[in-house]
Amino acid sequence: MDAAGAPVEIELKLAIAPERVAALRAHPALRDVVRGACRSDRLVAVYHDTPDRRLLNAGVALRVRRLGASFVMTVKGPPAEDAASGIVSRPEVEWPVAGDAIDTMRLATTPWRAVFAKALRRGPLAPVFTTRFTRTSWPLSFPDGTTATFALDRGEIEAGVRRAPISEIEIELEAGDPARLLDLAERLAADLPLSIEPRSKAERGFALAEGATIEPSRARDIAHAAGASAGSAIAATIAECLRQVERNAVGLREASARDPEWVHQLRIGVRRLRSCLALAEGIVAPNRIESLRNDTRWTLDALGPARDLDVFAGETLPRALADLERSTDAATRGAAAVRSLARRAAARRRAAHADALACAASGRFTRFLLAVSRAAAEAPAGPASGEPAARLAARILERRAARLARAGARLARAGSEERHAVRIAAKKLRYATEFFAALFPRKRTRVYRDALAGLQQVLGEWNDAAVAPRIAATIAGPAAVATVAIEAWAAGRASDAARRLDDAWAHFVAAKPFWSRV
């Protein structure tokens, strides 16, 4: 939706535990930049939409907020596609109104008039949920002249009988450099357990009204603009990786049920981010890339055991048990040992998930995401950022495809280490195709990407079988009955995957690259 002419709200959102609010108020990083008196307001806002959520589906939010005896009607448009790490750029327009009713005449003057016209043809707009919170705010002024407002919101969202707490910080830019918002957030997160909050109050409110649970967020292709530069393409790619990381980190911290997919998708997001950083040479500063690589390594080290044990305890052991229980008496004895192994693996799995949660809730993780957001903001101005994105993409894809071709040339005779190298090369190529596919015609990309995904699937099955005996030996010991049983079972699975690997490789090799050779 074209939001030309609408003022743009730029803000950074962070969640804070209620018990740490006193420490936040006293933090020197905040006190250093406060320039003026604190004020406290009680805000009540009612959000409206059609029964079929026409506004929500268009990315538009409509509310009427009451402050004392005054009312303000606000319309917010869709956030910028490259918003990352809690920094949101979103167009908004607002007007004082006489009461809590929607002024439909005003809606017709907004950049989203067509959205409202279609929505109103479906019937009247109606209240969906209400936010009630106390906002404590401070004016900020930074040494470079940047000004902002720091707001601490505490209250709740109400949708019928459902309630959800609000305890968050909004740092809204008034004028100047958005990087100062990151500076302040990084200083606060060094001492306080803050976390990025990628969801607006509107998003949370609609989910509450629908009784919807948050779901793991998967990778998405990036919609690069026509004629995009290398710098803007890398920035958009970093932002998309961060979107996936942020969303899954929220789920890992908040989901009531322990779904292994949260860790899985969070780990994928971090690995994609690491892969993107490897492509950013000359676009992102070398010292920043190195620092971020250290943080990605730390994060993956924290998440890896949980994912490995999710696969082992949640997928591998149940399959192995089912096969062993259908087999011979000797295998049945092995099945009893594997059942005991499963109980021990479950305990380790719980401990590994606790470690993963501690990582996602840590100040270091928050500072990591803020630093990546800074890298995304700086990328369009990097020394090599002016190159056309399509040329950069073709060069990267060609290089990664060549590495996979070299690694896979001896696949039929490859041992475990060689197959592992093929798997890693295939994964890196797939990430690159996801990053840059939108720069090329979809018909040309589909066949190649499908063939690459098929190759990765078989390589992944082989890897799961190869890893299983090592995990079993770590838990039960290398000579334990359960370990021996898993080794025998996994050998059969690995052999089956190896037989299918030749066909998958041939299918991939036959697929024509979709980029121009460089």
C-alpha positions in Angstrom: 0.0 0.0 0.0 1.3 3.4 -1.0 1.8 5.5 2.2 3.1 8.6 0.4 2.6 11.7 2.5 1.9 9.9 5.8 4.2 10.7 8.7 6.5 7.7 9.6 6.8 6.4 13.1 10.3 4.9 13.9 10.6 3.1 17.2 12.4 0.4 19.0 10.4 -2.0 21.1 11.7 -4.1 24.0 10.0 -6.3 26.5 11.0 -6.1 30.2 10.0 -8.2 33.2 7.8 -6.1 35.6 10.2 -6.8 38.5 13.1 -5.1 36.7 11.2 -1.8 36.1 12.8 -0.1 39.1 16.3 -1.0 37.9 15.4 0.4 34.5 14.3 3.7 35.9 17.5 4.1 37.8 19.8 2.9 35.0 22.6 5.4 34.2 22.2 4.8 30.4 18.7 6.2 30.6 19.5 9.0 33.1 22.4 10.2 30.9 20.1 11.1 28.0 16.9 12.2 29.8 16.3 15.9 29.2 13.1 17.0 30.9 10.4 15.9 33.3 8.9 12.5 33.4 5.1 12.2 32.8 2.6 9.4 33.5 -0.6 8.9 31.5 -3.4 6.3 31.7 -4.2 5.3 28.1 -7.2 3.2 26.9 -7.4 2.3 23.2 -10.0 0.4 21.3 -9.0 -1.3 18.1 -11.6 -1.8 15.3 -11.9 -4.1 12.3 -14.5 -6.0 10.2 -15.6 -9.5 11.3 -13.4 -11.0 8.6 -10.4 -8.8 9.6 -10.1 -6.9 6.4 -7.8 -4.3 8.0 -5.6 -6.8 9.7 -5.1 -8.7 6.5 -4.1 -5.5 4.8 -1.6 -4.7 7.5 -3.6 -1.7 8.7 -4.5 -0.9 12.3 -7.3 1.4 13.4 -7.7 2.6 17.0 -9.4 5.3 19.1 -7.3 6.1 22.2 -8.6 8.0 25.2 -6.3 10.1 27.3 -8.3 11.7 30.1 -11.2 13.5 28.4 -9.6 13.6 25.0 -9.8 11.1 22.1 -7.4 10.5 19.2 -8.1 8.3 16.2 -5.0 6.7 14.7 -4.5 4.7 11.5 -1.2 2.8 11.1 -0.1 1.3 7.8 2.0 -1.8 7.2 5.6 -1.6 8.6 8.5 -1.3 6.3 9.6 -4.7 4.9 13.2 -4.2 6.1 12.3 -3.4 9.7 14.6 -5.5 11.9 15.5 -6.2 15.5 12.5 -4.4 17.0 13.1 -1.2 15.0 9.9 -0.5 13.2 9.3 2.1 10.5 5.5 2.5 10.1 3.4 5.2 8.5 0.7 6.6 10.7 -1.9 9.4 10.6 -4.0 10.6 13.5 -6.6 13.2 14.4 -8.3 14.5 17.6 -12.0 13.3 17.5 -15.0 14.1 19.6 -15.6 10.7 21.2 -14.9 7.0 20.9 -16.7 6.5 17.6 -14.9 6.0 14.3 -14.9 9.1 12.0 -15.3 7.3 8.6 -14.9 10.6 6.7 -11.3 10.9 8.0 -10.5 7.4 6.8 -11.2 8.4 3.2 -8.3 10.9 3.4 -5.6 8.4 4.3 -3.3 6.6 1.9 -5.3 3.4 2.8 -8.6 4.8 1.6 -9.1 1.9 -0.7 -8.7 -0.6 2.1 -11.2 1.2 4.2 -13.7 1.5 1.3 -13.6 -2.2 0.7 -13.9 -2.9 4.4 -16.9 -0.6 4.9 -18.7 -2.2 2.0 -18.7 -5.4 4.1 -20.4 -3.7 7.0 -19.6 -1.4 9.9 -16.3 -1.5 11.7 -16.6 -2.9 15.2 -14.4 -3.0 18.4 -12.2 -6.1 18.6 -10.1 -5.6 21.7 -8.9 -2.9 24.2 -5.6 -2.0 25.6 -5.4 -0.4 29.0 -2.0 0.7 30.3 -0.1 3.3 32.1 2.6 5.0 30.0 5.5 6.6 31.8 7.6 8.7 29.4 10.7 10.7 29.3 12.1 13.1 26.6 15.5 12.1 25.4 18.3 14.1 23.8 21.6 12.6 22.6 24.9 14.3 22.2 24.6 14.4 18.4 21.3 16.3 18.6 19.1 13.2 18.1 15.9 13.5 20.1 13.5 10.7 21.1 10.8 9.7 23.6 11.3 6.8 26.0 8.0 5.2 27.0 7.5 2.5 29.6 4.1 0.8 29.1 2.5 -1.4 31.8 -1.0 -2.8 31.7 -2.9 -5.4 29.7 -4.7 -6.2 26.6 -8.4 -7.2 26.9 -10.4 -9.3 24.4 -13.6 -10.6 26.0 -12.6 -12.6 29.0 -9.1 -13.1 27.7 -6.2 -11.0 29.1 -2.5 -10.6 28.1 0.0 -8.5 30.0 1.8 -5.4 28.7 5.3 -4.7 30.0 7.3 -3.1 27.3 9.6 -0.2 26.3 9.1 1.9 23.2 11.9 4.3 22.2 10.4 6.5 19.5 12.6 8.7 17.3 11.6 12.3 17.1 14.5 13.6 15.0 18.0 12.5 14.1 19.8 9.2 13.8 17.9 5.9 14.5 21.3 4.4 15.5 21.0 6.3 18.8 18.0 4.1 19.7 20.3 1.1 19.3 23.0 2.7 21.4 20.7 3.2 24.3 19.1 -0.3 24.0 22.5 -2.0 23.9 23.6 -0.2 27.1 20.4 -1.1 28.9 20.5 -4.7 27.7 24.1 -5.0 29.1 22.6 -5.0 32.6 18.9 -5.7 32.3 17.2 -8.9 30.9 15.5 -7.1 28.0 14.3 -8.9 24.9 13.3 -7.7 21.4 9.5 -7.4 21.0 8.8 -7.7 17.3 5.0 -7.7 17.7 2.9 -4.6 18.0 0.1 -4.3 20.5 -2.3 -4.6 17.6 -0.8 -7.9 16.5 -0.9 -9.3 20.0 -4.5 -8.0 20.5 -5.9 -9.6 17.4 -4.2 -12.9 18.2 -5.7 -12.7 21.7 -9.2 -11.9 20.3 -9.0 -14.9 18.0 -7.6 -17.2 20.7 -4.7 -17.9 18.3 -1.5 -19.3 19.6 1.8 -18.1 18.2 3.4 -20.5 15.7 7.0 -21.1 14.6 8.1 -18.8 11.9 9.8 -20.2 8.8 12.2 -18.7 6.3 10.7 -16.5 3.6 12.1 -15.4 0.2 13.1 -11.7 0.2 11.2 -9.4 -2.1 14.1 -7.3 -3.5 13.2 -4.1 -5.3 13.8 -3.9 -9.0 17.3 -2.6 -9.7 18.3 -3.2 -6.0 21.9 -2.5 -5.1 24.1 -5.2 -3.4 24.0 -3.2 -0.2 20.3 -2.9 -0.1 19.9 -6.6 -1.0 22.3 -7.7 1.9 20.4 -5.4 4.3 17.1 -6.8 3.3 18.5 -10.4 3.6 19.8 -9.7 7.1 16.5 -8.2 8.1 14.6 -11.3 6.9 17.0 -13.6 8.8 16.4 -11.5 11.9 12.7 -11.6 11.5 12.8 -15.4 11.6 15.2 -15.3 14.6 13.2 -12.7 16.6 9.8 -14.4 16.0 11.0 -17.9 17.1 12.9 -16.5 20.1 9.6 -15.0 21.3 7.9 -18.4 20.8 10.7 -20.2 22.7 10.3 -17.8 25.6 6.5 -17.6 25.7 4.9 -20.7 24.2 3.1 -22.7 26.9 3.8 -26.0 25.2 7.4 -27.1 24.3 7.3 -27.4 20.6 10.7 -28.5 19.2 10.0 -26.5 16.1 10.7 -23.3 18.0 14.3 -24.3 18.5 14.6 -25.8 15.0 13.4 -22.6 13.3 15.4 -20.3 15.6 18.5 -22.3 14.8 17.7 -22.2 11.0 17.4 -18.4 11.3 20.7 -18.0 13.0 22.4 -20.3 10.5 20.9 -18.4 7.6 22.2 -15.2 9.3 25.7 -16.6 9.6 25.5 -17.6 5.9 24.4 -14.1 4.9 27.3 -12.5 6.9 29.7 -14.6 4.9 28.4 -12.9 1.7 28.7 -9.3 3.2 32.4 -8.8 2.7 33.0 -5.2 1.5 29.4 -4.3 2.4 29.5 -4.7 6.2 32.6 -3.6 8.2 35.0 -6.5 8.8 35.2 -6.0 12.5 31.4 -6.1 12.8 31.3 -9.3 10.8 33.8 -10.9 13.0 32.0 -9.9 16.2 28.7 -11.1 14.8 30.3 -14.4 13.8 31.4 -14.9 17.4 27.8 -14.3 18.5 26.3 -16.6 16.0 28.8 -19.3 17.0 27.8 -18.8 20.7 24.1 -19.0 19.9 24.4 -22.1 17.7 26.4 -23.8 20.4 23.6 -23.1 22.9 20.8 -24.3 20.5 22.6 -27.3 18.9 22.2 -29.8 21.7 18.5 -29.1 22.1 17.9 -29.6 18.3 20.1 -32.8 18.2 18.2 -34.3 21.1 14.9 -33.3 19.7 15.7 -35.3 16.6 17.2 -38.2 18.5 14.6 -38.5 21.2 11.6 -37.3 19.2 12.2 -38.9 15.8 15.1 -41.4 15.8 14.4 -43.4 18.9 10.7 -43.9 18.2 11.4 -45.2 14.7 14.2 -47.4 16.0 12.0 -48.9 18.7 9.2 -49.6 16.3 11.5 -51.4 13.9 13.2 -53.4 16.8 10.0 -54.4 18.3 8.9 -56.0 15.0 12.1 -57.9 14.7 13.9 -60.9 16.3 14.2 -61.9 20.0 17.7 -60.5 20.0 16.4 -57.2 18.6 13.6 -57.3 21.2 16.3 -57.4 24.0 17.9 -54.4 22.3 14.5 -52.7 22.3 14.3 -52.9 26.1 17.7 -51.2 26.3 16.6 -48.6 23.8 13.5 -47.8 25.9 15.8 -47.2 28.9 18.0 -45.0 26.7 14.9 -43.0 25.6 14.1 -42.2 29.2 17.7 -40.9 29.8 17.6 -39.0 26.5 14.4 -37.3 27.5 16.0 -36.0 30.7 19.0 -34.6 28.7 16.6 -33.1 26.2 14.8 -31.2 28.9 18.1 -29.9 30.2 19.2 -28.9 26.7 16.0 -27.0 26.2 16.5 -25.1 29.4 19.9 -24.1 28.1 18.4 -23.0 24.8 15.7 -20.9 26.6 18.4 -19.3 28.8 20.2 -18.3 25.6 17.1 -16.7 24.0 16.3 -14.9 27.2 19.8 -13.5 27.8 21.1 -10.0 27.5 23.8 -11.2 25.3 21.3 -12.6 22.8 19.4 -9.2 22.8 22.6 -7.3 22.2 23.5 -9.7 19.4 20.3 -8.9 17.6 20.7 -5.2 18.1 24.2 -5.4 16.7 22.9 -7.3 13.7 20.3 -4.6 13.2 23.0 -2.0 13.1 24.9 -4.1 10.5 21.7 -4.1 8.4 21.3 -0.4 8.7 24.9 0.3 7.7 25.0 -2.2 4.7 23.5 0.1 2.1 26.4 2.6 2.6 29.2 0.0 2.6 32.2 0.4 0.3 31.0 -2.3 -2.2 27.3 -1.7 -1.7 26.7 0.0 -5.1 27.1 -3.1 -7.2 23.9 -4.3 -8.8 22.3 -7.0 -6.6 21.7 -9.3 -9.5 25.4 -9.3 -10.4 26.4 -10.0 -6.7 23.8 -12.8 -6.6 25.0 -14.5 -9.7 28.6 -14.4 -8.5 27.7 -15.9 -5.1 25.4 -18.5 -6.6 28.0 -19.5 -9.2 30.7 -19.8 -6.5 28.6 -21.9 -4.1 27.3 -24.1 -6.9 30.9 -24.8 -8.0 31.8 -25.8 -4.4 28.9 -28.2 -4.3 29.9 -29.6 -7.6 33.5 -30.2 -6.5 32.3 -31.8 -3.2 29.8 -34.0 -4.9 32.0 -35.2 -7.8 33.0 -38.3 -5.9 29.7 -38.8 -4.0 29.3 -42.4 -5.1 32.5 -43.4 -3.4 32.4 -40.8 -0.6 32.9 -41.7 3.1 31.2 -40.0 6.0 33.4 -36.9 6.0 33.0 -36.3 2.3 29.2 -36.7 2.5 29.1 -34.3 5.3 31.0 -31.8 3.2 28.4 -32.2 0.4 25.6 -31.6 2.9 27.2 -28.4 4.2 27.8 -27.2 0.6 24.3 -28.0 -0.4 22.9 -26.1 2.6 25.0 -23.0 1.8 23.8 -23.0 -1.8 20.2 -23.4 -0.7 20.4 -20.5 1.6 21.9 -18.4 -1.2 19.0 -19.4 -3.5 16.5 -18.3 -0.8 18.3 -15.0 -0.4 18.4 -14.1 -4.1 15.6 -16.0 -5.9 13.4 -13.0 -6.1 15.9 -11.3 -8.4 15.2 -13.9 -11.1 12.1 -15.2 -12.9 10.2 -17.7 -10.7 9.8 -20.3 -13.5 13.6 -20.4 -13.8 14.2 -20.8 -10.1 11.6 -23.4 -9.2 13.0 -26.5 -10.8 16.5 -25.9 -9.6 15.4 -25.1 -6.0 13.2 -28.2 -5.9 16.0 -30.4 -7.0 18.4 -28.9 -4.5 15.8 -29.3 -1.7 15.4 -33.0 -2.7 19.2 -33.5 -2.4 19.2 -31.8 1.0 16.4 -34.0 2.2 18.3 -37.3 1.4 21.5 -35.8 2.8 19.7 -34.8 6.0 18.3 -38.3 6.5 21.7 -39.8 6.0 23.1 -37.3 8.6 20.5 -38.1 11.2 21.4 -41.8 10.9 25.1 -41.0 11.1 24.7 -38.8 14.2 22.4 -41.2 16.1 25.0 -43.7 17.3 27.3 -40.9 18.6 24.5 -39.5 20.7 23.5 -42.9 22.0 27.2 -43.6 22.9 27.4 -40.2 24.7 24.3 -41.1 26.9 24.6 -44.8 27.4 28.3 -45.5 26.7 29.9 -46.9 23.5 29.6 -50.6 24.4 26.1 -50.5 25.9 23.4 -52.8 24.5 21.3 -49.8 23.5 24.2 -48.2 21.6 25.0 -51.4 19.7 21.3 -51.7 18.8 21.1 -48.1 17.6 24.3 -48.6 15.6 22.9 -51.6 13.8 19.6 -49.9 13.1 21.2 -46.6 12.0 23.6 -48.5 9.6 20.6 -49.8 7.7 19.0 -46.3 7.5 22.3 -44.8 6.3 22.6 -47.4 3.7 19.1 -46.8 2.4 19.8 -43.0 2.2 23.1 -43.6 0.5 21.3 -45.7 -2.2 18.9 -42.9 -2.8 21.6 -40.3 -2.8 22.9 -41.1 -6.3 19.4 -40.5 -7.8 19.0 -37.2 -5.9 22.4 -36.0 -7.0 21.7 -36.9 -10.6 18.4 -35.1 -10.5 20.1 -32.0 -9.0 22.9 -32.0 -11.6 20.3 -32.1 -14.4 18.6 -29.0 -13.1 19.7 -25.9 -15.0 21.1 -23.0 -13.0 18.7 -20.0 -13.0 21.3 -17.3 -12.9 23.5 -15.9 -15.6 27.0 -17.3 -15.6 29.7 -14.8 -14.5 
